[in-house]
Amino acid sequence: MTTQLSVDLTPYQRAMLELTIPEALDRAARTWPDRPALHFLESGERLTWSQLRGAVARVRSALEALGLRAGDKVGILLRNQLEFPLAWLAVIEAGAVAVPVNPRYTRREVEFVLGDAEATWIVVAEDLVELAAGVVPAGNVVVAGPRFSELLDHAETPRRHRAQRRDVVNIQFTSGTTGLPKGCLLTHEYWVEIGVYAAALFDDPQHVLADHPFYYMQNQSYFAKVLAGGGQLHVTPGLSRRRFLGWLVEHDIDYAWIDEGMLDLEPSELDGRLALKKAPIAAIPPELHRPLEERFGLMARDLYGSTEVGMGTFVPWERADLVGSGSMGWCVPNRESKVIDEAGAEVSPGAVGELCFRGSGMMLGYHNRPEVNAELFGPGGWFRTGDLVRKTADGEHFFVGRTRDMVRRSGENISAAEVELHIQAMPDVLEVAVIGVPDPDREEEVKALVVRKPGSGLTVETIIEWCHEGLARFKVPRYLEFRDELPHTDSGKIAKSVLKAEDPFTGSVVDVRALAVDPA
């Protein structure tokens, strides 16, 4: 039996659960017209809730005048700039589907994502136009700059589309474990429920730091959070350890995702000046949990989530006894969990198995991936996360490991299979394995172990140059090692558990950073 957290919702939050995103934005503009909604730290641009609602309506009207229709797929190839939330919300209001695209992608990756999503429109940064050239019709390319300014000057027209809460609004791509990225089908319900329950768990934060990329789900979910409580989203250019503490203090941030890296900062008088008193964390080393809280005078609690699931579990604020225990907590109100073995049977309390979730406001499935959906969604709507946990009889979860093949580098999830497929396409490569190896600054780095075909003169430089041509820079291996052979399991698969158990930095390993083709 699953035990869930009890969360008190305000009347405003309870009513919001019945709304779509455009309806929630309308309501926010009526309720808090003059409150700040968006603040872009680098440019200084600010919008109130009323101004935001008006700008979104004008951009939606202009896009419809250009020919955008409900159901169209719209790529959004932008950085953390004002045009991103305006385009995202306008596309949703028109009944179209937003497809956020990582600006660090190569041309090959952009073509794949837009093609897989069946995008016929794109909103793109001025300096990234060539990345998407020819992928969608030329008349459906909206460049962030002068043409986008024209959209903002367009007269508002009545809304044509009336959405349902389970209509798809995003195809949000995540790193795949079996190859190229997969698009998660996310709905109005998904974003609204994330916003409502996160706002309730964190006491309606009024100054939220959005320091992740907008093309990932974090900043979009942070917007949903302020939408549920009338707060302000402070958007940074991206992650910055050096500037993080200053941002927190200067902007009175009362919600930001933190980690143990804050302890590496030089102690300063800023440590005791934080408005941030309740913060989410994810799987930090248990021995650093209490020092993090004590140094910065705050409470930090583990929040488990993913693009597929949204929020899953959380550790209650009142459970100070769990600080440093490694607990993932209990299910949030719209989630149930179970833990299964390899055969799909539920395990007994305390046994290790794969974590599964079900409930409202999860992704509907992966776009154009019926086989994967059939594999990962079981009877009764249970989604297999690929994470190994222990679950106690009273519903508390403890993280053990992962069943899926990912590398976690500087906040980016990198599919080992995608990097392997790209390197394997080289004519002189017989076999390749990609694993994550420890790194003090980036959590993990990418290491490739390559077996060359007999007689091949393949070099490290050639492999890295090949990777640069088809992979985003953050996916390019930092370390490369040539092997005569790789270990295999009885079924013929590469035995990655053996590779991961070895010393990752033997004398034959090449640190690519020392070469002229440095990956990052």
C-alpha positions in Angstrom: 0.0 0.0 0.0 1.3 3.5 -0.9 1.4 6.2 1.7 1.1 9.7 0.3 2.1 13.1 1.7 -0.7 15.3 3.0 -0.5 18.8 1.4 -2.8 21.7 2.2 -3.9 23.6 -0.9 -5.3 27.1 -0.8 -8.7 27.8 -2.4 -6.8 29.5 -5.3 -4.7 26.3 -5.8 -7.6 24.0 -5.6 -9.5 26.0 -8.2 -6.4 26.1 -10.5 -6.4 22.3 -10.7 -9.4 22.5 -12.9 -7.9 25.0 -15.4 -5.8 24.9 -18.5 -2.6 26.9 -18.8 -4.2 29.8 -20.7 -7.1 29.9 -18.2 -4.6 29.9 -15.3 -2.7 32.8 -16.9 -6.0 34.7 -17.4 -6.8 34.2 -13.8 -3.3 35.3 -12.6 -3.6 38.5 -14.6 -7.0 39.3 -13.1 -5.8 38.4 -9.5 -2.4 40.0 -9.5 -2.3 42.4 -12.5 0.5 44.6 -11.2 2.6 42.0 -9.5 5.9 41.2 -11.2 5.8 37.9 -13.1 9.0 37.7 -15.1 12.4 39.2 -14.6 15.4 38.5 -16.9 18.5 39.3 -14.9 20.9 39.8 -17.8 18.7 42.1 -19.9 16.8 43.7 -17.1 13.4 43.0 -18.9 10.4 42.7 -16.6 6.7 42.0 -17.1 3.8 42.1 -14.7 1.2 39.4 -14.8 -1.1 41.7 -16.8 1.6 42.6 -19.2 2.6 39.0 -19.6 -1.0 37.9 -20.4 -1.3 40.7 -23.0 2.0 40.0 -24.6 1.2 36.3 -24.9 -2.2 37.1 -26.4 -0.6 39.4 -29.0 2.1 36.9 -30.0 -0.6 34.1 -30.3 -2.8 36.4 -32.4 0.2 37.2 -34.7 1.2 33.6 -35.1 -2.4 32.7 -36.0 -2.4 35.5 -38.6 0.7 33.9 -40.1 -1.1 30.6 -40.4 -0.4 28.7 -37.1 -3.3 26.3 -36.3 -4.2 24.1 -33.4 -2.3 20.9 -33.5 0.7 22.3 -35.3 4.1 21.4 -33.8 6.4 24.4 -33.1 10.1 24.1 -32.4 11.5 26.6 -29.9 15.2 27.0 -30.4 16.0 29.8 -27.9 18.2 30.4 -24.9 17.0 31.9 -21.6 15.5 35.0 -23.2 12.1 36.7 -22.9 11.0 35.3 -26.3 11.0 31.8 -24.9 8.2 32.0 -22.3 6.2 34.3 -24.7 6.5 31.8 -27.5 5.9 28.8 -25.3 2.7 30.3 -23.8 1.5 31.7 -27.1 1.9 28.4 -28.9 0.0 26.7 -26.1 -2.8 29.3 -26.2 -3.2 28.7 -29.9 -3.7 25.0 -29.3 -0.5 24.1 -31.0 2.3 22.0 -29.4 5.7 23.4 -28.2 8.8 21.5 -29.0 11.7 23.0 -27.0 15.1 22.4 -28.7 18.5 22.6 -27.0 20.5 25.4 -28.6 23.7 23.4 -28.0 22.6 20.7 -30.4 24.3 20.1 -33.7 22.5 20.4 -37.0 22.0 16.6 -37.0 20.4 16.7 -33.6 18.2 19.6 -34.4 17.0 17.9 -37.6 16.3 14.7 -35.7 14.3 16.4 -32.9 12.2 18.6 -35.2 11.7 15.8 -37.7 10.7 13.3 -35.0 8.2 15.7 -33.5 6.9 16.5 -37.0 7.4 20.2 -36.4 6.3 22.6 -39.2 7.1 25.8 -37.4 10.1 27.2 -35.5 10.9 30.2 -33.3 14.6 30.5 -33.3 17.4 32.8 -32.0 19.0 35.0 -34.7 22.4 33.4 -34.5 20.9 29.8 -34.7 18.9 30.2 -37.8 21.3 28.1 -39.9 20.9 25.2 -37.5 17.2 24.9 -38.5 17.4 26.1 -42.1 15.3 24.0 -44.4 13.9 21.8 -41.6 10.5 23.7 -41.6 9.0 25.8 -44.4 10.8 29.1 -44.8 7.6 31.1 -44.1 7.1 29.3 -40.8 10.4 30.5 -39.4 10.0 33.2 -36.7 13.3 34.8 -35.7 13.8 36.2 -32.2 14.6 39.8 -33.0 12.9 42.3 -35.3 10.3 39.9 -36.6 9.4 38.8 -33.1 9.0 42.5 -32.1 6.4 42.7 -34.9 4.5 39.9 -33.3 4.4 41.8 -30.0 2.9 44.9 -31.9 0.1 42.8 -33.4 -3.4 43.5 -32.3 -4.9 41.0 -30.0 -7.7 38.9 -31.5 -10.2 36.6 -29.8 -8.9 33.2 -28.7 -9.9 30.6 -31.2 -9.0 27.4 -29.4 -10.6 26.1 -26.2 -8.3 23.4 -24.7 -9.0 20.4 -22.6 -6.8 19.7 -19.6 -5.3 16.5 -21.1 -4.5 18.1 -24.4 -0.8 17.8 -25.3 1.1 21.2 -25.0 4.7 20.0 -25.1 6.8 17.4 -26.8 9.7 17.6 -24.4 12.7 15.6 -25.5 14.8 13.7 -23.0 18.0 11.7 -23.4 17.1 8.2 -24.5 18.7 5.1 -22.9 18.5 3.1 -26.2 19.6 5.7 -28.7 18.4 9.1 -29.8 16.2 11.3 -27.5 12.5 10.6 -27.0 9.7 13.2 -26.8 7.6 13.2 -23.7 3.9 14.1 -24.4 3.1 16.7 -21.7 -0.3 18.2 -21.1 -2.0 21.2 -19.4 -2.7 18.9 -16.5 1.0 18.0 -16.2 2.1 21.6 -15.8 -0.8 22.8 -13.7 -0.4 20.0 -11.2 3.4 20.5 -10.9 2.8 24.2 -10.3 0.0 23.7 -7.7 1.7 21.0 -5.6 5.1 22.5 -5.8 3.8 25.9 -4.7 1.9 24.3 -1.9 4.9 22.3 -0.7 7.1 25.4 -0.7 4.7 27.9 0.8 3.9 29.9 -2.3 7.4 31.2 -3.1 7.4 34.7 -4.4 10.9 34.9 -5.8 11.9 31.8 -7.8 15.3 31.5 -9.3 15.1 30.0 -12.8 18.8 29.2 -13.4 18.3 26.1 -15.6 17.9 26.2 -19.4 14.3 27.0 -20.5 14.4 24.3 -23.1 14.4 21.7 -20.2 11.5 21.1 -18.0 12.9 22.8 -14.9 12.3 26.5 -15.8 9.0 25.6 -17.3 8.0 23.9 -14.1 9.3 26.9 -12.1 7.0 29.2 -14.2 4.1 26.9 -13.3 5.0 27.3 -9.7 4.8 31.1 -9.8 1.6 30.9 -11.9 0.0 29.0 -8.9 1.0 31.6 -6.4 1.5 35.0 -8.1 5.3 35.0 -7.6 8.0 36.3 -9.8 10.4 34.2 -11.9 13.9 35.5 -12.0 15.6 34.1 -15.1 19.3 33.8 -15.3 21.4 33.2 -18.5 22.1 29.7 -17.1 23.8 27.8 -14.3 26.6 29.6 -12.6 28.3 28.4 -9.4 30.2 31.7 -9.1 27.2 34.0 -9.3 24.7 31.7 -7.6 24.9 33.1 -4.0 24.9 36.7 -5.2 21.7 36.0 -7.2 20.0 34.5 -4.1 20.8 37.5 -1.9 20.3 40.3 -4.5 16.9 39.1 -5.5 15.6 37.8 -2.2 15.2 34.3 -3.7 12.9 32.1 -1.6 12.9 29.1 -4.0 16.0 27.7 -5.8 17.3 24.2 -6.4 20.5 23.7 -4.4 23.2 21.1 -4.0 26.3 20.2 -2.0 28.4 22.3 -4.4 27.4 25.4 -2.3 29.7 24.1 0.4 32.7 24.6 -2.0 32.1 28.4 -2.0 34.3 30.5 0.1 32.5 31.3 3.4 31.3 34.9 3.3 28.8 37.2 5.0 26.3 36.3 2.3 25.9 32.9 3.9 23.7 34.3 6.6 21.6 36.7 4.4 19.5 34.2 2.4 15.8 34.6 2.2 15.9 31.0 1.0 14.7 28.9 4.0 13.2 25.9 2.3 15.0 24.3 -0.7 14.7 21.2 -2.8 17.7 18.9 -3.3 18.3 15.6 -5.1 20.4 12.7 -3.9 23.2 14.8 -2.3 25.9 12.8 -0.3 24.2 12.1 3.0 27.2 13.3 5.0 26.9 16.8 3.4 23.2 17.3 4.0 23.3 18.6 7.5 26.4 20.8 6.9 24.6 22.4 4.0 21.6 23.2 6.1 23.7 24.5 9.0 26.0 26.7 7.0 23.2 28.5 5.1 20.5 28.5 7.7 17.9 26.6 5.7 16.0 23.4 5.4 16.8 21.2 2.4 14.6 18.2 1.5 14.9 15.6 -1.2 12.5 16.0 -4.1 12.4 13.2 -6.7 11.1 14.0 -10.1 11.6 13.5 -13.8 10.3 14.8 -17.1 8.2 11.7 -17.5 6.7 11.7 -14.0 6.8 15.3 -12.9 7.1 15.3 -9.1 7.2 11.9 -7.5 8.3 11.9 -3.9 9.2 14.4 -1.2 10.6 14.4 2.3 8.3 16.4 4.7 9.7 19.6 6.3 8.9 18.3 9.8 11.1 15.2 9.4 14.5 16.7 10.5 15.4 13.2 11.7 15.7 12.2 8.0 18.4 14.8 7.3 21.5 12.8 6.0 19.6 9.5 5.8 19.4 9.4 2.0 15.6 9.2 2.2 13.6 10.2 -1.0 10.5 10.6 1.1 6.9 9.7 0.3 4.7 10.1 -2.7 3.2 13.6 -3.4 -0.6 13.7 -3.4 -1.1 12.9 -7.1 1.3 9.9 -7.2 1.2 6.3 -6.2 4.3 4.1 -6.3 5.2 0.5 -6.3 8.5 -1.4 -6.6 8.8 -4.3 -8.9 11.3 -7.1 -9.8 12.6 -8.0 -13.2 9.5 -10.0 -13.9 7.2 -7.1 -13.1 6.0 -8.5 -9.7 5.8 -6.2 -6.8 8.5 -6.9 -4.2 8.1 -7.1 -0.5 8.7 -4.0 1.7 12.4 -3.2 2.1 13.5 -5.2 -1.0 15.3 -3.5 -3.9 13.5 -3.2 -7.2 12.5 -0.8 -10.0 10.4 2.2 -8.9 7.1 2.7 -10.8 4.6 5.5 -10.5 1.1 6.2 -11.6 -1.3 9.1 -11.1 -2.7 12.3 -12.8 -0.5 14.8 -14.4 2.2 12.4 -15.8 3.3 12.3 -19.4 0.9 10.5 -21.7 3.8 8.6 -23.3 6.6 9.1 -25.7 5.8 10.6 -29.1 6.1 8.1 -32.0 7.5 5.4 -29.7 4.8 2.7 -29.4 7.3 -0.1 -28.6 8.9 1.9 -25.8 5.5 2.9 -24.4 4.5 -0.7 -24.4 7.7 -1.7 -22.5 7.6 1.1 -19.9 3.9 1.5 -19.2 2.4 -1.6 -17.5 -1.2 -2.6 -16.7 -3.0 -0.1 -14.6 -1.0 2.9 -15.9 2.2 2.1 -14.0 5.3 3.8 -15.5 8.7 2.2 -15.0 11.2 4.8 -14.0 14.4 2.8 -14.4 15.5 3.8 -10.9 16.2 1.2 -8.3 14.9 1.9 -4.8 13.9 0.4 -1.5 10.4 1.2 -0.2 9.4 0.6 3.4 6.1 -0.7 4.6 4.9 2.9 5.4 5.8 4.2 2.0 9.2 5.8 2.5 11.6 5.5 -0.5 15.4 5.1 -0.6 17.4 5.5 -3.8 19.8 2.6 -4.6 20.8 3.1 -8.3 19.7 3.2 -11.9 18.9 0.4 -14.4 19.2 2.7 -17.4 22.4 3.7 -19.1 23.0 7.4 -18.6 25.9 9.8 -17.8 25.1 12.8 -15.7 27.4 15.7 -16.6 27.0 19.3 -15.3 23.2 18.8 -15.0 22.9 17.3 -18.4 21.6 13.7 -18.9 23.6 12.1 -21.7 22.5 8.8 -23.3 25.5 6.5 -23.4 23.7 4.6 -26.2 23.4 7.8 -28.4 27.1 8.5 -28.1 27.9 4.8 -28.8 25.7 4.8 -31.9 27.5 7.9 -33.2 31.0 6.5 -32.7 30.0 3.0 -33.9 29.1 4.6 -37.3 32.8 5.2 -37.9 34.0 2.6 -40.5 37.1 1.7 -38.4 35.3 1.1 -35.1 34.6 -2.5 -34.3 33.0 -2.0 -30.9 32.5 0.9 -28.4 31.3 1.3 -24.9 30.5 4.6 -23.2 30.3 5.0 -19.4 30.3 7.8 -16.9 33.4 8.3 -14.7 33.6 10.5 -11.6 34.5 14.2 -11.9 34.7 16.6 -8.9 33.3 19.6 -10.9 30.8 18.0 -13.3 29.6 15.0 -11.2 30.5 12.7 -14.1 32.4 12.9 -17.4 31.9 10.8 -20.5 34.4 8.1 -21.2 34.5 6.0 -24.5 36.3 2.7 -24.7 36.9 1.8 -28.4 38.0 -1.4 -30.1 39.4 -0.6 -33.6 39.1 -3.0 -36.5 42.2 -4.9 -37.4 44.8 -2.8 -39.2 43.0 0.5 -38.5 45.0 3.6 -37.9 42.1 5.3 -36.1 43.3 8.0 -33.7 41.8 9.8 -30.7 41.8 13.0 -32.6 39.8 11.5 -35.5 37.1 10.1 -33.1 36.7 13.4 -31.2 36.5 15.4 -34.4 33.8 13.0 -35.6 31.9 13.4 -32.3 32.0 17.2 -32.7 30.4 16.9 -36.1 27.3 15.1 -34.8 27.0 15.5 -31.1 26.4 18.5 -28.9 29.7 19.6 -27.1 28.5 18.4 -23.7 28.1 14.8 -25.1 31.6 14.6 -26.6 33.8 12.2 -24.6 36.3 13.8 -22.2 38.2 10.5 -21.9 39.0 7.9 -24.6 40.7 4.5 -24.3 41.6 2.0 -27.0 41.1 -1.6 -26.1 41.9 -4.8 -27.9 38.6 -6.2 -26.7 35.7 -5.4 -24.3 34.3 -7.8 -21.7 30.9 -9.4 -22.5 28.1 -11.0 -20.6 26.9 -14.6 -21.4 24.2 -13.1 -23.6 26.8 -11.2 -25.7 26.2 -7.7 -24.4 29.1 -5.5 -23.3 29.6 -6.0 -19.6 29.5 -2.4 -18.5 29.4 -3.4 -14.8 32.9 -4.8 -15.3 34.1 -1.6 -17.0 32.6 0.6 -14.3 34.3 -1.4 -11.6 37.8 -0.8 -13.1 40.1 2.1 -12.4 38.7 4.7 -14.9 42.0 6.6 -15.2 44.6 4.0 -16.1 47.7 4.9 -18.0 46.2 4.1 -21.4 43.3 6.5 -21.0 43.6 9.8 -23.0 42.3 13.0 -21.4 40.9 14.8 -24.5 41.1 18.1 -22.7 44.8 18.0 -23.2 44.4 17.8 -27.0 43.6 20.5 -29.5 40.2 19.0 -30.0 39.1 19.6 -26.4 35.4 18.7 -26.0 34.4 21.4 -23.6 
